[in-house]
């Protein structure tokens, strides 16, 4: 085994989380592992090897599915509030381990330590939400047209829920799905991103401890590791009624097709190309804060990152200058240092995409306002640190129409009224998050109306990035249409059943049909 990262803080965090630098892989807890090739996890922070896991083979996968399906038969019979109690205990363990897990998220993925802590807090919050939900999995009663009959709807667990998550939120998105799935009576099998596999091992260790303490089968939570080929084990498996997949639009279309061909259900949370509209009535200070954090937070690798700033021509130069000045104050470096605002991109492939996008926008006629570039020298040895860049562009540019997972902000100009800005905002294939900065009530309401933003998330006087647990999260168009987290998102993890009860001695038929024997 190659040497692991020498940072003492990380060694201590890994120890607290029970994450060994030795090979780990497929697991229903901590008892058995995979037999595939090693997947090495290198930190984009310093280029150091953190550890490795083994990829899941088909045989390993079938063992995990056998454990999951057996566990489901037990778990589904537990009353929902008892299932909620297990999730509550999981949330308490997350509170205890918030700091080391936040450090691992920061170190393995590259986001700032504060964002890593925030991601773990999202896990805690969804556990709290799910605990309350466990006593509110409501159905619906309705009147029957037949006398002496009662009709109602109820929800039942689906079975095994497959979760495929992305590197940018290596733990939170899994928890959004799994906390709800568990209280709904489902069991889960999770394939984390191969770019952040140790975060998955850490989470699995935490829930395995909770399940063991409650004498419950570890198959309630299963972990597998690998690339897209391992994901295909899940998407083509008829034993998994629901696949929840987070990632690129390209990946989502493949998942939707494969799952749809077997008439399964898919929950897709895919790419975003998010915009903030800045009207003449905007608060410029608030606009700068929202736009800059939205564009550079997580080094531009959030699905809700701000990609486009659509500014009215009357204040365009003023806003451009203010945002560009703010970029000069950004500190780029080790994300575990809380003085830094921006950490690295996930890997060198992401750096290449960033460089290509900047080259492409110039080729299409754009103008660079804040220069980008790859940082070199002491503290930047991983080769994954880049400068957040700003470019003036047009919404019709091919590069602007696509999502680049990097800190590049495009400035777009509009004239006339807010309808023109909304048309520009909606003029992309993606439809995840959107925002408008204005103190004009009419503009705000127009933006939120049925003829306004076509995104799943539409905000007023806050940025595009960041979401609260209480609301359903997801988007439209090429973003996939899925909804995770709060509101009534729980319903996709259950199957709906309509029931009719006849409590008379007669058997009248619906629609007044007569059938006498």
TIMAR-677272 format. One record per residue (C-alpha): x, y, z; residue in one letter. Coordinates in steps of 0.5 Angstrom, whole numbers, plus 2048, in hexadecimal, padded with zeros to 3 digits. Layout:
TIMAR-677272
XYZA/...
This chain:
TIMAR-677272
800800800X/8038077FEX/80480C804X/7FD810806X/7FD817807X/80281A80CX/7FD81F80FX/7FC81E816X/7F5821816X/7F381C811X/7F6816814X/7F281881AX/7EC819816X/7EC812813X/7EE80F819X/7E881281CX/7E3810816X/7E6809816X/7E980A80FX/7EF80580EX/7F4807809X/7F4800807X/7EF7FD801X/7E87FD803X/7E27FD7FEX/7DB7FA7FEX/7D87F9804X/7D17F8808X/7D57FB80EX/7DC7F9810X/7DC7F280FX/7DE7F0808X/7E27F4802X/7E27F47FBX/7E77F07F6X/7E87F57F0X/7ED7F97EEX/7F07FF7F3X/7ED8067F2X/7F280A7F5X/7EF8117F8X/7F48177F8X/7F381D7FBX/7F28237F6X/7F58287FCX/7FC8257FCX/7FC81F7F7X/7FD81A7FDX/7FA8137FDX/7F5813802X/7F380B801X/7F08077FDX/7EA8027FCX/7E97FC7F8X/7E47FC7F2X/7DE7F87F2X/7DD7F27EEX/7D77EF7EBX/7D77EA7F1X/7D87EF7F6X/7D27F37F4X/7CE7ED7F4X/7D07EB7FBX/7CE7F27FDX/7C77F27F9X/7C67EB7FDX/7C77EF804X/7C37F5802X/7BD7F1800X/7BD7EC806X/7BE7F380AX/7B87F6807X/7B37F0809X/7B57F2810X/7B67F9810X/7AF7FB80CX/7AB7F7812X/7AE7FC817X/7A9802819X/7AB808815X/7AC80C81CX/7B180681EX/7B5807817X/7B580F819X/7B880D81FX/7BE80A81CX/7BF810817X/7BF81481EX/7C5810820X/7C881181AX/7C881881AX/7CA818821X/7D081481FX/7D181A819X/7D181F81FX/7D781C822X/7DB81B81CX/7D9821819X/7E0824819X/7E481E816X/7DF81C811X/7DF82480FX/7E782380EX/7E781D80AX/7E2820805X/7E6826805X/7EC822804X/7EA81D7FFX/7E58217FBX/7E98287FCX/7E382D7FEX/7E5831804X/7E582F80BX/7DF83380DX/7DB830807X/7DD829809X/7DA82B810X/7D482E80CX/7D3827808X/7D382380EX/7CE828811X/7C982680CX/7CA81F80DX/7C8821814X/7C2825812X/7BF82080DX/7BF81B813X/7BB820817X/7B7821812X/7B6819811X/7B5818818X/7AF81C818X/7AC819811X/7AC812814X/7A6814818X/7A3818812X/7A381380CX/79C81580BX/797812806X/790815803X/789813804X/7838147FFX/77C8137FFX/77A80D7FBX/77480D7F6X/7718077F9X/76D8077FFX/771803805X/778804802X/77E807804X/784809800X/78B80B802X/79280C7FFX/798809803X/79F809801X/7A4803802X/7AB802802X/7AE8017FBX/7B47FC7FDX/7BB7FD7FBX/7BD8047F9X/7C38057F5X/7C780C7F6X/7CC80E7F1X/7D08157F4X/7D581A7F1X/7DB81C7F4X/7D98237F5X/7D58217FBX/7D881B7FDX/7D481A803X/7CE81F803X/7CA81C7FDX/7CA8157FFX/7C7817806X/7C281B803X/7C08147FFX/7C180F804X/7BE81380BX/7B8813807X/7B880C804X/7B980980BX/7B480C80EX/7AF80A808X/7B180380AX/7B6802804X/7BD800804X/7C3803800X/7C98017FCX/7CE8077FBX/7D38087F5X/7D780E7F7X/7DB8127F2X/7E280E7F1X/7E58157F2X/7E38157F9X/7E280E7FBX/7E580F803X/7DF813804X/7DA80E803X/7DE809807X/7DE80E80DX/7D680E80CX/7D680780CX/7DA806812X/7D580B816X/7CF808814X/7D1801815X/7D380281CX/7CC80581DX/7C97FF81AX/7CD7FA81EX/7CB7FE825X/7C47FD823X/7C57F5821X/7C27F781AX/7C57F4813X/7CB7F8810X/7C87F6809X/7C37FC80BX/7C9801808X/7CD7FE803X/7D4801800X/7D77FF7F9X/7DD8037F5X/7DF8037EEX/7DE8077E8X/7D88087E3X/7D88007E2X/7D67FF7E9X/7D18047E9X/7CE8007E3X/7CD7FA7E7X/7C87FE7EBX/7C58027E5X/7C37FB7E2X/7C17F77E8X/7BA7F67E8X/7BA7F47F0X/7BB7FC7F1X/7B58007EFX/7B88077F0X/7BF8097EEX/7C08107F1X/7C68137ECX/7CA81A7EDX/7CF81C7E8X/7CF81F7E1X/7CA81F7DCX/7CD81A7D7X/7CE8157DDX/7C68167DFX/7C48157D8X/7C780E7D8X/7C480D7DFX/7BD80F7DDX/7BE80A7D6X/7C08047DAX/7BB8057E0X/7B68077DBX/7B78017D7X/7B57FC7DDX/7B08017DFX/7B38037E5X/7B380A7E9X/7B880F7E8X/7BA8157EDX/7BF8197E9X/7C281F7EBX/7C78217E6X/7CA8287E3X/7C982F7E4X/7CA8357E0X/7C883A7E5X/7C78427E5X/7C68487E9X/7C284D7E6X/7C48547E8X/7BF85A7E7X/7C08617E8X/7BC8617EEX/7C285C7F1X/7C685D7F8X/7CD85C7F5X/7D085A7FBX/7CB8547FCX/7CC8537F5X/7D48527F5X/7D484E7FBX/7CF8497F8X/7D28497F1X/7D98487F4X/7D78427F9X/7D383F7F4X/7D883F7EEX/7DE83D7F3X/7DC8397F8X/7DE8327F8X/7E38357F2X/7DC8357EEX/7DB82E7EEX/7D482E7F1X/7CE82C7EDX/7CB8337EFX/7D18377EEX/7D083E7EBX/7D283D7E3X/7CF8437E0X/7CE84A7E3X/7C884E7DFX/7C98557E0X/7C585B7DEX/7C98607D9X/7C88667DDX/7CC8637E3X/7D085E7DFX/7D78627E0X/7D58637E7X/7D485C7E9X/7D98597E5X/7DE85E7E8X/7DC85C7EFX/7DC8547EEX/7E38557EBX/7E68597F1X/7E38537F5X/7E684E7F1X/7ED8517F3X/7EC8507FAX/7EB8487FAX/7F08447FDX/7F283D7FAX/7F58387FDX/7F4832802X/7ED831804X/7EF82F80BX/7F183680CX/7EB83A80EX/7EE84080BX/7EE83E804X/7E783F800X/7E983A7FAX/7EC8337FAX/7EE82F7F4X/7EA82B7EFX/7E98247F0X/7EE8227EBX/7F38237E5X/7ED8217E0X/7E98277E3X/7EF82C7E2X/7EF82A7DBX/7E782B7DAX/7E88327DDX/7EE8347D9X/7EA8327D3X/7E48367D5X/7E883C7D5X/7EB83B7CFX/7E483A7CCX/7E18407CEX/7E78447CBX/7E68407C4X/7DF8427C4X/7E08497C5X/7DF84A7CDX/7E484F7D1X/7E884D7D7X/7E68517DDX/7EA84E7E2X/7F08497E0X/7F08427E2X/7F583D7E2X/7F88377E5X/7FC8397ECX/8038367EDX/8088367F2X/8088357FAX/8018337FCX/7FF8317F5X/80382B7F4X/7FD8267F2X/7FC82A7ECX/7F482B7EDX/7F48327EFX/7F18387EBX/7F083F7EBX/7E88417EAX/7E78447E4X/7E28497E1X/7E084A7DAX/7DB84E7D6X/7D784A7D1X/7D18497CEX/7CB8447D0X/7CC8417C8X/7D383F7C9X/7D48377C9X/7D88377CFX/7D383B7D3X/7CE8367D1X/7D18317D5X/7D38307DCX/7DA8307DEX/7DC82D7E5X/7E18337E6X/7E183A7E9X/7E083E7E3X/7DA8437E3X/7D78467DCX/7D584D7DCX/7CF84E7D8X/7CB8557D6X/7C48567D5X/7C085C7D3X/7B885E7D4X/7B485B7DAX/7B58557DEX/7B18507D9X/7B78517D4X/7BC84E7DAX/7B78497DCX/7B88467D4X/7BF8467D5X/7BF8427DBX/7BA83D7D9X/7BE83D7D2X/7C28377D4X/7C182F7D4X/7C282F7DCX/7BD8317E1X/7BF8307E8X/7C08377ECX/7BF83E7EAX/7BF8457EEX/7BD84C7EDX/7C08527F1X/7BB8577F1X/7B785C7F6X/7B185C7F1X/7AB8587F3X/7A98587ECX/7AF8557EAX/7B08507EFX/7A984D7EEX/7A984D7E7X/7B08497E8X/7AC8447ECX/7A68447E8X/7A483E7E3X/7A78427DEX/7AD8437E1X/7B383F7E3X/7B28387E0X/7B78357E6X/7B58317EBX/7B88367F0X/7B783D7F0X/7BA8427F5X/7B98497F6X/7BE84D7F9X/7C38477FBX/7C78447F6X/7C783D7F2X/7CB8397F7X/7C98367FDX/7C28327FFX/7BE831805X/7BC82A807X/7B582C808X/7B482D801X/7B48287FBX/7BB8297F7X/7BB8287F0X/7BA82B7E9X/7B682A7E2X/7B88297DBX/7BF8267DAX/7C08267E2X/7BC8207E2X/7B58227E6X/7B781E7ECX/7B68217F3X/7BA81F7F9X/7BA821800X/7B4825803X/7AC826802X/7A98207FFX/7AF81D7FCX/7AE817800X/7A98147FCX/7AD8127F6X/7B180D7FBX/7AA80A7FCX/7A58067F8X/79D8097F8X/7988047F9X/7908067F9X/78C8027FDX/7848017FDX/7807FD803X/7797FB803X/7767FA80AX/76F7F8807X/76C7F2805X/76B7F47FEX/7707F47F8X/76E7FA7F4X/7727FC7EEX/7758027ECX/7728077E7X/76B8037E9X/76D7FD7E5X/7687F77E6X/76B7F07E6X/7657EC7E9X/7667E47EAX/
